[in-house]
Amino acid sequence: MPIYEYRCQDCREKTAKLWRGFDAPKSIPCAACSSENTSRIISSVAFHKSLGSQLQDLDPRYDRMVDNAAANSARSDENQFLRRSTPLSDAEA
Ligand SMILES: [Zn+2]
């Protein structure tokens, strides 16, 4: 679903709008001053961002969440993994 952005000609504020249809409206009321004097601008967010810059924009808290989840999972416990493994000497016997 595309996001359309509008620039208010009166207060220069940007207003973004999710639009479900195929044709975006030429103007929408400004979120800041309610002026109808807005014009559509091409969204840099929706179309021109590389994956790399999207990843950089991820909330750093998300990284910590992933780290914590990995640290708490049993599979990341190397010692536990080694204890469960069959020693080479037993495997050959
Ligand atoms: Zn405005």
PDB file of the backbone (N, CA, C, O) and the ligand in Angstrom, with CONECT records:
HET     ZN  A 101       1
ATOM      1  N   MET A   1       0.859  -1.199   0.000  1.00  0.00           N
ATOM      2  CA  MET A   1       0.000   0.000   0.000  1.00  0.00           C
ATOM      3  C   MET A   1       0.888   1.239   0.000  1.00  0.00           C
ATOM      4  O   MET A   1       1.719   1.420   0.890  1.00  0.00           O
ATOM      5  N   PRO A   2       0.708   2.066  -0.982  1.00  0.00           N
ATOM      6  CA  PRO A   2       1.628   3.221  -1.067  1.00  0.00           C
ATOM      7  C   PRO A   2       1.321   4.301  -0.031  1.00  0.00           C
ATOM      8  O   PRO A   2       0.184   4.486   0.405  1.00  0.00           O
ATOM      9  N   ILE A   3       2.365   4.986   0.329  1.00  0.00           N
ATOM     10  CA  ILE A   3       2.219   6.149   1.201  1.00  0.00           C
ATOM     11  C   ILE A   3       2.440   7.389   0.346  1.00  0.00           C
ATOM     12  O   ILE A   3       3.464   7.520  -0.325  1.00  0.00           O
ATOM     13  N   TYR A   4       1.494   8.273   0.379  1.00  0.00           N
ATOM     14  CA  TYR A   4       1.647   9.521  -0.365  1.00  0.00           C
ATOM     15  C   TYR A   4       1.936  10.650   0.603  1.00  0.00           C
ATOM     16  O   TYR A   4       1.387  10.715   1.702  1.00  0.00           O
ATOM     17  N   GLU A   5       2.817  11.542   0.161  1.00  0.00           N
ATOM     18  CA  GLU A   5       3.183  12.671   1.004  1.00  0.00           C
ATOM     19  C   GLU A   5       2.790  13.968   0.313  1.00  0.00           C
ATOM     20  O   GLU A   5       2.902  14.112  -0.904  1.00  0.00           O
ATOM     21  N   TYR A   6       2.339  14.878   1.110  1.00  0.00           N
ATOM     22  CA  TYR A   6       1.887  16.175   0.602  1.00  0.00           C
ATOM     23  C   TYR A   6       2.620  17.276   1.328  1.00  0.00           C
ATOM     24  O   TYR A   6       2.861  17.201   2.533  1.00  0.00           O
ATOM     25  N   ARG A   7       2.969  18.295   0.577  1.00  0.00           N
ATOM     26  CA  ARG A   7       3.612  19.468   1.153  1.00  0.00           C
ATOM     27  C   ARG A   7       2.595  20.595   1.215  1.00  0.00           C
ATOM     28  O   ARG A   7       1.991  20.962   0.207  1.00  0.00           O
ATOM     29  N   CYS A   8       2.416  21.131   2.402  1.00  0.00           N
ATOM     30  CA  CYS A   8       1.479  22.237   2.558  1.00  0.00           C
ATOM     31  C   CYS A   8       2.113  23.520   2.004  1.00  0.00           C
ATOM     32  O   CYS A   8       3.231  23.881   2.371  1.00  0.00           O
ATOM     33  N   GLN A   9       1.387  24.193   1.127  1.00  0.00           N
ATOM     34  CA  GLN A   9       1.918  25.420   0.533  1.00  0.00           C
ATOM     35  C   GLN A   9       1.817  26.598   1.503  1.00  0.00           C
ATOM     36  O   GLN A   9       2.447  27.636   1.296  1.00  0.00           O
ATOM     37  N   ASP A  10       1.033  26.433   2.547  1.00  0.00           N
ATOM     38  CA  ASP A  10       0.855  27.538   3.486  1.00  0.00           C
ATOM     39  C   ASP A  10       1.867  27.490   4.631  1.00  0.00           C
ATOM     40  O   ASP A  10       2.493  28.499   4.957  1.00  0.00           O
ATOM     41  N   CYS A  11       2.024  26.303   5.244  1.00  0.00           N
ATOM     42  CA  CYS A  11       2.929  26.231   6.393  1.00  0.00           C
ATOM     43  C   CYS A  11       4.154  25.356   6.119  1.00  0.00           C
ATOM     44  O   CYS A  11       5.013  25.212   6.989  1.00  0.00           O
ATOM     45  N   ARG A  12       4.246  24.774   4.929  1.00  0.00           N
ATOM     46  CA  ARG A  12       5.391  23.962   4.497  1.00  0.00           C
ATOM     47  C   ARG A  12       5.510  22.647   5.258  1.00  0.00           C
ATOM     48  O   ARG A  12       6.516  21.949   5.126  1.00  0.00           O
ATOM     49  N   GLU A  13       4.514  22.302   6.043  1.00  0.00           N
ATOM     50  CA  GLU A  13       4.562  21.015   6.748  1.00  0.00           C
ATOM     51  C   GLU A  13       4.271  19.885   5.770  1.00  0.00           C
ATOM     52  O   GLU A  13       3.564  20.069   4.780  1.00  0.00           O
ATOM     53  N   LYS A  14       4.830  18.706   6.064  1.00  0.00           N
ATOM     54  CA  LYS A  14       4.548  17.529   5.265  1.00  0.00           C
ATOM     55  C   LYS A  14       3.461  16.707   5.944  1.00  0.00           C
ATOM     56  O   LYS A  14       3.461  16.544   7.164  1.00  0.00           O
ATOM     57  N   THR A  15       2.544  16.196   5.147  1.00  0.00           N
ATOM     58  CA  THR A  15       1.517  15.303   5.657  1.00  0.00           C
ATOM     59  C   THR A  15       1.589  14.011   4.858  1.00  0.00           C
ATOM     60  O   THR A  15       1.543  14.038   3.628  1.00  0.00           O
ATOM     61  N   ALA A  16       1.700  12.883   5.547  1.00  0.00           N
ATOM     62  CA  ALA A  16       1.763  11.595   4.865  1.00  0.00           C
ATOM     63  C   ALA A  16       0.425  10.887   5.012  1.00  0.00           C
ATOM     64  O   ALA A  16      -0.237  10.972   6.046  1.00  0.00           O
ATOM     65  N   LYS A  17       0.047  10.185   3.947  1.00  0.00           N
ATOM     66  CA  LYS A  17      -1.235   9.498   4.002  1.00  0.00           C
ATOM     67  C   LYS A  17      -1.137   8.150   3.304  1.00  0.00           C
ATOM     68  O   LYS A  17      -0.652   8.045   2.177  1.00  0.00           O
ATOM     69  N   LEU A  18      -1.606   7.130   3.994  1.00  0.00           N
ATOM     70  CA  LEU A  18      -1.756   5.825   3.361  1.00  0.00           C
ATOM     71  C   LEU A  18      -2.978   5.873   2.469  1.00  0.00           C
ATOM     72  O   LEU A  18      -4.050   6.314   2.883  1.00  0.00           O
ATOM     73  N   TRP A  19      -2.804   5.410   1.225  1.00  0.00           N
ATOM     74  CA  TRP A  19      -3.920   5.495   0.304  1.00  0.00           C
ATOM     75  C   TRP A  19      -4.189   4.127  -0.297  1.00  0.00           C
ATOM     76  O   TRP A  19      -3.310   3.520  -0.909  1.00  0.00           O
ATOM     77  N   ARG A  20      -5.407   3.651  -0.117  1.00  0.00           N
ATOM     78  CA  ARG A  20      -5.726   2.299  -0.547  1.00  0.00           C
ATOM     79  C   ARG A  20      -6.033   2.205  -2.031  1.00  0.00           C
ATOM     80  O   ARG A  20      -5.946   1.124  -2.613  1.00  0.00           O
ATOM     81  N   GLY A  21      -6.381   3.293  -2.635  1.00  0.00           N
ATOM     82  CA  GLY A  21      -6.808   3.246  -4.028  1.00  0.00           C
ATOM     83  C   GLY A  21      -5.638   3.337  -4.994  1.00  0.00           C
ATOM     84  O   GLY A  21      -4.483   3.402  -4.575  1.00  0.00           O
ATOM     85  N   PHE A  22      -5.936   3.340  -6.273  1.00  0.00           N
ATOM     86  CA  PHE A  22      -4.891   3.444  -7.284  1.00  0.00           C
ATOM     87  C   PHE A  22      -4.502   4.890  -7.522  1.00  0.00           C
ATOM     88  O   PHE A  22      -3.334   5.191  -7.770  1.00  0.00           O
ATOM     89  N   ASP A  23      -5.465   5.774  -7.450  1.00  0.00           N
ATOM     90  CA  ASP A  23      -5.197   7.174  -7.747  1.00  0.00           C
ATOM     91  C   ASP A  23      -5.190   7.994  -6.469  1.00  0.00           C
ATOM     92  O   ASP A  23      -6.202   8.101  -5.776  1.00  0.00           O
ATOM     93  N   ALA A  24      -4.049   8.564  -6.171  1.00  0.00           N
ATOM     94  CA  ALA A  24      -3.950   9.408  -4.989  1.00  0.00           C
ATOM     95  C   ALA A  24      -4.675  10.721  -5.241  1.00  0.00           C
ATOM     96  O   ALA A  24      -4.686  11.224  -6.364  1.00  0.00           O
ATOM     97  N   PRO A  25      -5.270  11.268  -4.211  1.00  0.00           N
ATOM     98  CA  PRO A  25      -5.892  12.583  -4.385  1.00  0.00           C
ATOM     99  C   PRO A  25      -4.837  13.648  -4.643  1.00  0.00           C
ATOM    100  O   PRO A  25      -3.701  13.534  -4.182  1.00  0.00           O
ATOM    101  N   LYS A  26      -5.214  14.676  -5.378  1.00  0.00           N
ATOM    102  CA  LYS A  26      -4.253  15.739  -5.710  1.00  0.00           C
ATOM    103  C   LYS A  26      -3.823  16.505  -4.475  1.00  0.00           C
ATOM    104  O   LYS A  26      -2.690  16.976  -4.379  1.00  0.00           O
ATOM    105  N   SER A  27      -4.748  16.623  -3.532  1.00  0.00           N
ATOM    106  CA  SER A  27      -4.391  17.303  -2.293  1.00  0.00           C
ATOM    107  C   SER A  27      -5.236  16.747  -1.158  1.00  0.00           C
ATOM    108  O   SER A  27      -6.348  16.261  -1.365  1.00  0.00           O
ATOM    109  N   ILE A  28      -4.687  16.830   0.034  1.00  0.00           N
ATOM    110  CA  ILE A  28      -5.418  16.433   1.236  1.00  0.00           C
ATOM    111  C   ILE A  28      -5.263  17.559   2.238  1.00  0.00           C
ATOM    112  O   ILE A  28      -4.350  18.375   2.114  1.00  0.00           O
ATOM    113  N   PRO A  29      -6.134  17.616   3.224  1.00  0.00           N
ATOM    114  CA  PRO A  29      -5.992  18.686   4.218  1.00  0.00           C
ATOM    115  C   PRO A  29      -4.680  18.557   4.981  1.00  0.00           C
ATOM    116  O   PRO A  29      -4.296  17.456   5.377  1.00  0.00           O
ATOM    117  N   CYS A  30      -3.999  19.665   5.186  1.00  0.00           N
ATOM    118  CA  CYS A  30      -2.747  19.679   5.926  1.00  0.00           C
ATOM    119  C   CYS A  30      -2.987  19.250   7.366  1.00  0.00           C
ATOM    120  O   CYS A  30      -3.929  19.710   8.011  1.00  0.00           O
ATOM    121  N   ALA A  31      -2.118  18.357   7.870  1.00  0.00           N
ATOM    122  CA  ALA A  31      -2.275  17.871   9.239  1.00  0.00           C
ATOM    123  C   ALA A  31      -1.957  18.965  10.256  1.00  0.00           C
ATOM    124  O   ALA A  31      -2.449  18.936  11.383  1.00  0.00           O
ATOM    125  N   ALA A  32      -1.132  19.926   9.850  1.00  0.00           N
ATOM    126  CA  ALA A  32      -0.697  20.950  10.792  1.00  0.00           C
ATOM    127  C   ALA A  32      -1.666  22.126  10.869  1.00  0.00           C
ATOM    128  O   ALA A  32      -2.008  22.596  11.955  1.00  0.00           O
ATOM    129  N   CYS A  33      -2.109  22.600   9.684  1.00  0.00           N
ATOM    130  CA  CYS A  33      -2.913  23.824   9.707  1.00  0.00           C
ATOM    131  C   CYS A  33      -4.264  23.649   9.012  1.00  0.00           C
ATOM    132  O   CYS A  33      -5.018  24.612   8.871  1.00  0.00           O
ATOM    133  N   SER A  34      -4.575  22.415   8.576  1.00  0.00           N
ATOM    134  CA  SER A  34      -5.854  22.111   7.941  1.00  0.00           C
ATOM    135  C   SER A  34      -6.077  22.812   6.611  1.00  0.00           C
ATOM    136  O   SER A  34      -7.181  22.780   6.068  1.00  0.00           O
ATOM    137  N   SER A  35      -5.035  23.445   6.084  1.00  0.00           N
ATOM    138  CA  SER A  35      -5.168  24.060   4.773  1.00  0.00           C
ATOM    139  C   SER A  35      -5.361  22.994   3.717  1.00  0.00           C
ATOM    140  O   SER A  35      -4.778  21.913   3.807  1.00  0.00           O
ATOM    141  N   GLU A  36      -6.181  23.291   2.711  1.00  0.00           N
ATOM    142  CA  GLU A  36      -6.356  22.369   1.586  1.00  0.00           C
ATOM    143  C   GLU A  36      -5.319  22.654   0.504  1.00  0.00           C
ATOM    144  O   GLU A  36      -5.298  21.987  -0.530  1.00  0.00           O
ATOM    145  N   ASN A  37      -4.470  23.629   0.738  1.00  0.00           N
ATOM    146  CA  ASN A  37      -3.491  24.070  -0.253  1.00  0.00           C
ATOM    147  C   ASN A  37      -2.232  23.211  -0.177  1.00  0.00           C
ATOM    148  O   ASN A  37      -1.143  23.702   0.116  1.00  0.00           O
ATOM    149  N   THR A  38      -2.405  21.921  -0.447  1.00  0.00           N
ATOM    150  CA  THR A  38      -1.274  20.992  -0.401  1.00  0.00           C
ATOM    151  C   THR A  38      -1.061  20.383  -1.769  1.00  0.00           C
ATOM    152  O   THR A  38      -1.983  20.306  -2.582  1.00  0.00           O
ATOM    153  N   SER A  39       0.166  19.950  -2.016  1.00  0.00           N
ATOM    154  CA  SER A  39       0.434  19.279  -3.282  1.00  0.00           C
ATOM    155  C   SER A  39       1.263  18.030  -3.023  1.00  0.00           C
ATOM    156  O   SER A  39       2.086  17.993  -2.109  1.00  0.00           O
ATOM    157  N   ARG A  40       1.038  17.026  -3.827  1.00  0.00           N
ATOM    158  CA  ARG A  40       1.684  15.745  -3.608  1.00  0.00           C
ATOM    159  C   ARG A  40       3.159  15.821  -3.955  1.00  0.00           C
ATOM    160  O   ARG A  40       3.543  16.414  -4.963  1.00  0.00           O
ATOM    161  N   ILE A  41       3.979  15.216  -3.113  1.00  0.00           N
ATOM    162  CA  ILE A  41       5.403  15.093  -3.415  1.00  0.00           C
ATOM    163  C   ILE A  41       5.727  13.604  -3.480  1.00  0.00           C
ATOM    164  O   ILE A  41       5.046  12.777  -2.872  1.00  0.00           O
ATOM    165  N   ILE A  42       6.773  13.281  -4.223  1.00  0.00           N
ATOM    166  CA  ILE A  42       7.165  11.880  -4.327  1.00  0.00           C
ATOM    167  C   ILE A  42       7.797  11.458  -3.012  1.00  0.00           C
ATOM    168  O   ILE A  42       8.715  12.111  -2.515  1.00  0.00           O
ATOM    169  N   SER A  43       7.308  10.378  -2.460  1.00  0.00           N
ATOM    170  CA  SER A  43       7.795   9.937  -1.168  1.00  0.00           C
ATOM    171  C   SER A  43       9.172   9.324  -1.295  1.00  0.00           C
ATOM    172  O   SER A  43       9.362   8.373  -2.053  1.00  0.00           O
ATOM    173  N   SER A  44      10.132   9.857  -0.563  1.00  0.00           N
ATOM    174  CA  SER A  44      11.464   9.264  -0.568  1.00  0.00           C
ATOM    175  C   SER A  44      11.473   8.004   0.290  1.00  0.00           C
ATOM    176  O   SER A  44      12.323   7.132   0.110  1.00  0.00           O
ATOM    177  N   VAL A  45      10.537   7.911   1.215  1.00  0.00           N
ATOM    178  CA  VAL A  45      10.508   6.763   2.116  1.00  0.00           C
ATOM    179  C   VAL A  45      10.097   5.509   1.373  1.00  0.00           C
ATOM    180  O   VAL A  45      10.733   4.464   1.506  1.00  0.00           O
ATOM    181  N   ALA A  46       9.039   5.612   0.596  1.00  0.00           N
ATOM    182  CA  ALA A  46       8.447   4.411   0.028  1.00  0.00           C
ATOM    183  C   ALA A  46       9.223   3.887  -1.162  1.00  0.00           C
ATOM    184  O   ALA A  46       9.211   2.680  -1.400  1.00  0.00           O
ATOM    185  N   PHE A  47       9.899   4.738  -1.920  1.00  0.00           N
ATOM    186  CA  PHE A  47      10.411   4.290  -3.199  1.00  0.00           C
ATOM    187  C   PHE A  47      11.925   4.371  -3.358  1.00  0.00           C
ATOM    188  O   PHE A  47      12.483   3.663  -4.195  1.00  0.00           O
ATOM    189  N   HIS A  48      12.593   5.192  -2.600  1.00  0.00           N
ATOM    190  CA  HIS A  48      13.992   5.443  -2.916  1.00  0.00           C
ATOM    191  C   HIS A  48      14.962   4.984  -1.847  1.00  0.00           C
ATOM    192  O   HIS A  48      16.148   5.308  -1.903  1.00  0.00           O
ATOM    193  N   LYS A  49      14.477   4.243  -0.886  1.00  0.00           N
ATOM    194  CA  LYS A  49      15.371   3.817   0.171  1.00  0.00           C
ATOM    195  C   LYS A  49      16.017   2.485  -0.165  1.00  0.00           C
ATOM    196  O   LYS A  49      15.335   1.549  -0.585  1.00  0.00           O
ATOM    197  N   SER A  50      17.289   2.397   0.012  1.00  0.00           N
ATOM    198  CA  SER A  50      17.965   1.113  -0.166  1.00  0.00           C
ATOM    199  C   SER A  50      17.697   0.259   1.058  1.00  0.00           C
ATOM    200  O   SER A  50      17.324   0.763   2.117  1.00  0.00           O
ATOM    201  N   LEU A  51      17.891  -1.042   0.896  1.00  0.00           N
ATOM    202  CA  LEU A  51      17.703  -1.929   2.036  1.00  0.00           C
ATOM    203  C   LEU A  51      18.660  -1.558   3.158  1.00  0.00           C
ATOM    204  O   LEU A  51      18.303  -1.624   4.334  1.00  0.00           O
ATOM    205  N   GLY A  52      19.876  -1.167   2.792  1.00  0.00           N
ATOM    206  CA  GLY A  52      20.861  -0.823   3.799  1.00  0.00           C
ATOM    207  C   GLY A  52      20.414   0.308   4.699  1.00  0.00           C
ATOM    208  O   GLY A  52      20.582   0.236   5.916  1.00  0.00           O
ATOM    209  N   SER A  53      19.851   1.343   4.122  1.00  0.00           N
ATOM    210  CA  SER A  53      19.447   2.463   4.950  1.00  0.00           C
ATOM    211  C   SER A  53      18.184   2.120   5.734  1.00  0.00           C
ATOM    212  O   SER A  53      17.958   2.669   6.812  1.00  0.00           O
ATOM    213  N   GLN A  54      17.366   1.226   5.207  1.00  0.00           N
ATOM    214  CA  GLN A  54      16.211   0.791   5.989  1.00  0.00           C
ATOM    215  C   GLN A  54      16.672   0.055   7.232  1.00  0.00           C
ATOM    216  O   GLN A  54      16.108   0.245   8.309  1.00  0.00           O
ATOM    217  N   LEU A  55      17.699  -0.791   7.097  1.00  0.00           N
ATOM    218  CA  LEU A  55      18.194  -1.546   8.241  1.00  0.00           C
ATOM    219  C   LEU A  55      18.813  -0.616   9.273  1.00  0.00           C
ATOM    220  O   LEU A  55      18.684  -0.836  10.477  1.00  0.00           O
ATOM    221  N   GLN A  56      19.495   0.437   8.786  1.00  0.00           N
ATOM    222  CA  GLN A  56      20.093   1.387   9.713  1.00  0.00           C
ATOM    223  C   GLN A  56      19.032   2.117  10.515  1.00  0.00           C
ATOM    224  O   GLN A  56      19.280   2.573  11.631  1.00  0.00           O
ATOM    225  N   ASP A  57      17.838   2.221   9.929  1.00  0.00           N
ATOM    226  CA  ASP A  57      16.772   2.938  10.609  1.00  0.00           C
ATOM    227  C   ASP A  57      16.058   2.088  11.642  1.00  0.00           C
ATOM    228  O   ASP A  57      15.231   2.591  12.404  1.00  0.00           O
ATOM    229  N   LEU A  58      16.374   0.801  11.671  1.00  0.00           N
ATOM    230  CA  LEU A  58      15.720  -0.057  12.654  1.00  0.00           C
ATOM    231  C   LEU A  58      16.021   0.453  14.059  1.00  0.00           C
ATOM    232  O   LEU A  58      17.107   0.955  14.348  1.00  0.00           O
ATOM    233  N   ASP A  59      15.043   0.308  14.900  1.00  0.00           N
ATOM    234  CA  ASP A  59      15.210   0.711  16.280  1.00  0.00           C
ATOM    235  C   ASP A  59      16.335  -0.106  16.910  1.00  0.00           C
ATOM    236  O   ASP A  59      16.311  -1.334  16.828  1.00  0.00           O
ATOM    237  N   PRO A  60      17.330   0.545  17.541  1.00  0.00           N
ATOM    238  CA  PRO A  60      18.415  -0.222  18.174  1.00  0.00           C
ATOM    239  C   PRO A  60      17.898  -1.166  19.254  1.00  0.00           C
ATOM    240  O   PRO A  60      18.547  -2.163  19.571  1.00  0.00           O
ATOM    241  N   ARG A  61      16.742  -0.859  19.815  1.00  0.00           N
ATOM    242  CA  ARG A  61      16.190  -1.769  20.815  1.00  0.00           C
ATOM    243  C   ARG A  61      15.891  -3.131  20.209  1.00  0.00           C
ATOM    244  O   ARG A  61      15.927  -4.151  20.896  1.00  0.00           O
ATOM    245  N   TYR A  62      15.595  -3.135  18.912  1.00  0.00           N
ATOM    246  CA  TYR A  62      15.312  -4.392  18.246  1.00  0.00           C
ATOM    247  C   TYR A  62      16.557  -5.276  18.234  1.00  0.00           C
ATOM    248  O   TYR A  62      16.467  -6.486  18.443  1.00  0.00           O
ATOM    249  N   ASP A  63      17.716  -4.669  17.990  1.00  0.00           N
ATOM    250  CA  ASP A  63      18.968  -5.425  18.010  1.00  0.00           C
ATOM    251  C   ASP A  63      19.191  -6.064  19.368  1.00  0.00           C
ATOM    252  O   ASP A  63      19.556  -7.236  19.465  1.00  0.00           O
ATOM    253  N   ARG A  64      18.969  -5.283  20.415  1.00  0.00           N
ATOM    254  CA  ARG A  64      19.182  -5.825  21.759  1.00  0.00           C
ATOM    255  C   ARG A  64      18.203  -6.956  22.048  1.00  0.00           C
ATOM    256  O   ARG A  64      18.561  -7.942  22.693  1.00  0.00           O
ATOM    257  N   MET A  65      16.971  -6.815  21.574  1.00  0.00           N
ATOM    258  CA  MET A  65      15.969  -7.854  21.760  1.00  0.00           C
ATOM    259  C   MET A  65      16.450  -9.164  21.135  1.00  0.00           C
ATOM    260  O   MET A  65      16.336 -10.235  21.732  1.00  0.00           O
ATOM    261  N   VAL A  66      16.991  -9.054  19.920  1.00  0.00           N
ATOM    262  CA  VAL A  66      17.477 -10.254  19.233  1.00  0.00           C
ATOM    263  C   VAL A  66      18.664 -10.850  19.985  1.00  0.00           C
ATOM    264  O   VAL A  66      18.759 -12.067  20.150  1.00  0.00           O
ATOM    265  N   ASP A  67      19.572  -9.977  20.442  1.00  0.00           N
ATOM    266  CA  ASP A  67      20.724 -10.472  21.193  1.00  0.00           C
ATOM    267  C   ASP A  67      20.296 -11.204  22.447  1.00  0.00           C
ATOM    268  O   ASP A  67      20.804 -12.285  22.746  1.00  0.00           O
ATOM    269  N   ASN A  68      19.359 -10.618  23.186  1.00  0.00           N
ATOM    270  CA  ASN A  68      18.895 -11.242  24.413  1.00  0.00           C
ATOM    271  C   ASN A  68      18.223 -12.570  24.133  1.00  0.00           C
ATOM    272  O   ASN A  68      18.445 -13.546  24.850  1.00  0.00           O
ATOM    273  N   ALA A  69      17.410 -12.613  23.103  1.00  0.00           N
ATOM    274  CA  ALA A  69      16.718 -13.844  22.768  1.00  0.00           C
ATOM    275  C   ALA A  69      17.718 -14.932  22.416  1.00  0.00           C
ATOM    276  O   ALA A  69      17.539 -16.088  22.797  1.00  0.00           O
ATOM    277  N   ALA A  70      18.775 -14.569  21.688  1.00  0.00           N
ATOM    278  CA  ALA A  70      19.782 -15.553  21.310  1.00  0.00           C
ATOM    279  C   ALA A  70      20.548 -16.032  22.538  1.00  0.00           C
ATOM    280  O   ALA A  70      20.858 -17.218  22.659  1.00  0.00           O
ATOM    281  N   ALA A  71      20.856 -15.101  23.456  1.00  0.00           N
ATOM    282  CA  ALA A  71      21.631 -15.454  24.638  1.00  0.00           C
ATOM    283  C   ALA A  71      20.833 -16.382  25.551  1.00  0.00           C
ATOM    284  O   ALA A  71      21.402 -17.247  26.216  1.00  0.00           O
ATOM    285  N   ASN A  72      19.501 -16.197  25.581  1.00  0.00           N
ATOM    286  CA  ASN A  72      18.685 -16.990  26.487  1.00  0.00           C
ATOM    287  C   ASN A  72      18.284 -18.339  25.905  1.00  0.00           C
ATOM    288  O   ASN A  72      17.762 -19.189  26.626  1.00  0.00           O
ATOM    289  N   SER A  73      18.511 -18.541  24.655  1.00  0.00           N
ATOM    290  CA  SER A  73      18.083 -19.801  24.071  1.00  0.00           C
ATOM    291  C   SER A  73      19.128 -20.874  24.351  1.00  0.00           C
ATOM    292  O   SER A  73      20.328 -20.599  24.334  1.00  0.00           O
ATOM    293  N   ALA A  74      18.669 -22.100  24.609  1.00  0.00           N
ATOM    294  CA  ALA A  74      19.552 -23.184  24.998  1.00  0.00           C
ATOM    295  C   ALA A  74      20.549 -23.514  23.895  1.00  0.00           C
ATOM    296  O   ALA A  74      21.670 -23.944  24.170  1.00  0.00           O
ATOM    297  N   ARG A  75      20.143 -23.315  22.665  1.00  0.00           N
ATOM    298  CA  ARG A  75      21.012 -23.716  21.564  1.00  0.00           C
ATOM    299  C   ARG A  75      22.285 -22.904  21.495  1.00  0.00           C
ATOM    300  O   ARG A  75      23.289 -23.355  20.945  1.00  0.00           O
ATOM    301  N   SER A  76      22.243 -21.674  22.066  1.00  0.00           N
ATOM    302  CA  SER A  76      23.422 -20.839  21.979  1.00  0.00           C
ATOM    303  C   SER A  76      24.393 -21.168  23.114  1.00  0.00           C
ATOM    304  O   SER A  76      25.493 -20.618  23.170  1.00  0.00           O
ATOM    305  N   ASP A  77      23.992 -22.055  24.008  1.00  0.00           N
ATOM    306  CA  ASP A  77      24.857 -22.443  25.114  1.00  0.00           C
ATOM    307  C   ASP A  77      25.838 -23.496  24.628  1.00  0.00           C
ATOM    308  O   ASP A  77      25.480 -24.663  24.465  1.00  0.00           O
ATOM    309  N   GLU A  78      27.072 -23.082  24.399  1.00  0.00           N
ATOM    310  CA  GLU A  78      28.043 -24.001  23.810  1.00  0.00           C
ATOM    311  C   GLU A  78      28.353 -25.165  24.736  1.00  0.00           C
ATOM    312  O   GLU A  78      28.521 -26.296  24.282  1.00  0.00           O
ATOM    313  N   ASN A  79      28.430 -24.893  26.035  1.00  0.00           N
ATOM    314  CA  ASN A  79      28.773 -25.957  26.973  1.00  0.00           C
ATOM    315  C   ASN A  79      27.700 -27.032  26.991  1.00  0.00           C
ATOM    316  O   ASN A  79      27.992 -28.228  27.025  1.00  0.00           O
ATOM    317  N   GLN A  80      26.423 -26.570  26.968  1.00  0.00           N
ATOM    318  CA  GLN A  80      25.343 -27.530  26.957  1.00  0.00           C
ATOM    319  C   GLN A  80      25.402 -28.385  25.695  1.00  0.00           C
ATOM    320  O   GLN A  80      25.127 -29.585  25.721  1.00  0.00           O
ATOM    321  N   PHE A  81      25.761 -27.750  24.614  1.00  0.00           N
ATOM    322  CA  PHE A  81      25.869 -28.474  23.353  1.00  0.00           C
ATOM    323  C   PHE A  81      26.948 -29.548  23.454  1.00  0.00           C
ATOM    324  O   PHE A  81      26.760 -30.676  22.999  1.00  0.00           O
ATOM    325  N   LEU A  82      28.084 -29.184  24.058  1.00  0.00           N
ATOM    326  CA  LEU A  82      29.187 -30.135  24.166  1.00  0.00           C
ATOM    327  C   LEU A  82      28.817 -31.299  25.090  1.00  0.00           C
ATOM    328  O   LEU A  82      29.162 -32.451  24.826  1.00  0.00           O
ATOM    329  N   ARG A  83      28.103 -30.975  26.188  1.00  0.00           N
ATOM    330  CA  ARG A  83      27.709 -32.041  27.112  1.00  0.00           C
ATOM    331  C   ARG A  83      26.794 -33.052  26.430  1.00  0.00           C
ATOM    332  O   ARG A  83      26.839 -34.243  26.737  1.00  0.00           O
ATOM    333  N   ARG A  84      25.971 -32.577  25.511  1.00  0.00           N
ATOM    334  CA  ARG A  84      25.023 -33.469  24.866  1.00  0.00           C
ATOM    335  C   ARG A  84      25.677 -34.285  23.759  1.00  0.00           C
ATOM    336  O   ARG A  84      25.136 -35.304  23.329  1.00  0.00           O
ATOM    337  N   SER A  85      26.827 -33.842  23.304  1.00  0.00           N
ATOM    338  CA  SER A  85      27.461 -34.534  22.191  1.00  0.00           C
ATOM    339  C   SER A  85      28.086 -35.838  22.668  1.00  0.00           C
ATOM    340  O   SER A  85      28.531 -35.953  23.810  1.00  0.00           O
ATOM    341  N   THR A  86      28.109 -36.792  21.790  1.00  0.00           N
ATOM    342  CA  THR A  86      28.770 -38.054  22.106  1.00  0.00           C
ATOM    343  C   THR A  86      30.282 -37.884  21.933  1.00  0.00           C
ATOM    344  O   THR A  86      30.744 -37.473  20.869  1.00  0.00           O
ATOM    345  N   PRO A  87      31.043 -38.195  22.967  1.00  0.00           N
ATOM    346  CA  PRO A  87      32.501 -38.092  22.815  1.00  0.00           C
ATOM    347  C   PRO A  87      32.988 -38.998  21.686  1.00  0.00           C
ATOM    348  O   PRO A  87      32.425 -40.066  21.448  1.00  0.00           O
ATOM    349  N   LEU A  88      34.021 -38.566  21.005  1.00  0.00           N
ATOM    350  CA  LEU A  88      34.528 -39.305  19.851  1.00  0.00           C
ATOM    351  C   LEU A  88      34.901 -40.738  20.246  1.00  0.00           C
ATOM    352  O   LEU A  88      34.651 -41.681  19.496  1.00  0.00           O
ATOM    353  N   SER A  89      35.511 -40.893  21.449  1.00  0.00           N
ATOM    354  CA  SER A  89      35.943 -42.229  21.878  1.00  0.00           C
ATOM    355  C   SER A  89      34.748 -43.180  21.993  1.00  0.00           C
ATOM    356  O   SER A  89      34.859 -44.346  21.612  1.00  0.00           O
ATOM    357  N   ASP A  90      33.593 -42.701  22.515  1.00  0.00           N
ATOM    358  CA  ASP A  90      32.403 -43.556  22.632  1.00  0.00           C
ATOM    359  C   ASP A  90      31.864 -43.910  21.259  1.00  0.00           C
ATOM    360  O   ASP A  90      31.430 -45.038  21.028  1.00  0.00           O
ATOM    361  N   ALA A  91      31.892 -42.952  20.355  1.00  0.00           N
ATOM    362  CA  ALA A  91      31.320 -43.163  19.039  1.00  0.00           C
ATOM    363  C   ALA A  91      32.095 -44.240  18.267  1.00  0.00           C
ATOM    364  O   ALA A  91      31.530 -44.952  17.436  1.00  0.00           O
ATOM    365  N   GLU A  92      33.384 -44.344  18.554  1.00  0.00           N
ATOM    366  CA  GLU A  92      34.207 -45.329  17.822  1.00  0.00           C
ATOM    367  C   GLU A  92      34.131 -46.716  18.436  1.00  0.00           C
ATOM    368  O   GLU A  92      34.445 -47.711  17.784  1.00  0.00           O
ATOM    369  N   ALA A  93      33.711 -46.776  19.699  1.00  0.00           N
ATOM    370  CA  ALA A  93      33.703 -48.070  20.390  1.00  0.00           C
ATOM    371  C   ALA A  93      32.633 -49.016  19.843  1.00  0.00           C
ATOM    372  O   ALA A  93      32.502 -50.143  20.321  1.00  0.00           O
TER     373      ALA A  93
HETATM  374 ZN    ZN A 101      -0.253  23.555   6.584  1.00  0.00          ZN2+
END
